[in-house]
Amino acid sequence: EEERRSGIVPLGCPLDTHMFPLLPRFALLALAMCRTASAHRPSGVHHSGAAYEWIGVFATNALSHTWSAQKVGGAYADPAMKLVLIETALPTEASMEKLQDLASDLMKGECPNRLAGYALRGTTAGVCYTLQFDAGLDDSLFTIDTTGVAGLVIAGEHGPTEFERDRHYLYDSSGTDIEPIAEGGDADHDISFGSHSFNMALLLSLFAGLATAVGGLVVYLPESLHGGREATLACALAASGGVMLYISFVDIFAEAQEAIEDAGYERGEAHSLTALSFFLGVALCVALDKLVHHLYHRAGAVELTEHLPSLQERPMHQLQPDEGGGAAA
């Protein structure tokens, strides 16, 4: 209404373009949803071009551990397998992700052969071995020296479960199975064309695209069905705001705090940093909203000013209102 009274209205644009300053909010919503999708990608997906098929991170509390490979169905899944050992002081998923590229590079390099019974030892720089399984034994065992080591990132040329018959692939000196704190690779998650995971991902993407199309068609329905265009847009904005708030608080906030904790901060510090970053993001969104709104009005004022000279040059009788209330042509 202020725009109508002041006459500062962008020429050639509809009056309800107050929706334009909301574009940054929609952009943030799309960014948040993309971030959530990437955060929930299957753990089996690894970096394109990685030399390993599987990678995991383990806490190593004992002086030594045993890597086990067993025959399944009377034969090993493969007569040999490359194995990378990288020592880490912080056995977390974040540490594993940071070391993925190193593990891949090591596996692409020289990996000396090691026969069953050989003692292995990792380093912080990483070591790659080629484990040679003994065809005359049902089980090929390799001792890993973990004296003074808090954790190990282990990457395998094959998934370790391919070599499991009745014994876990990693256990400590007391015989206790050691499970990974986090793992990745595609040993347990086949995402090849035609696989169940691939088909499910394709189906979900199709539904997401259809949902966008159906949502856009709602605007073109008769007003009797959706209560008018303005009401529909208002409800859509409210729903979008709810999605954005839900993703921010339930998913992204908790994930960000966990990542900060993994970086070495205490829980209280991580919570404070996450909250501060969240409100900084809110402030940034408000600033963008104000900036776009300001530029929008400024552009409208400039365009109106450019047309004023042509209006002033017209004879006054052409600017007098006609009987219908409009200006004479």
Secondary structure, DSSP 8 states (H G I E B T S, - for coil): -HHHHH----TTS-TTGGGGGGHHHHHHHHHHHHHHHHHTS-TT---TT-S-SEEEEEE--SSEEEEEEE-BTTB-SSSEEEEEEEEESS-SHHHHHHTHHHHHHHHHS---EEETT-EEE-BTT-EEEEEE--TT-SEEEEEEE-TT--EEEEEESS-GGGG-SSS-SEEETTS-B---SEEEESSS---STTSHHHHHHHHHHHHHHHHHHHHHHGGGS-HHHHS-HHHHHHHHHHHHHHHHHHIIIIIIHHHHHHHHHHTT--HHHHHHHHHHHHHHHHHHHHHHHHHHHHHHHHHHHHHHHHHHHHHHTS-HHHHSB-TTSSB--
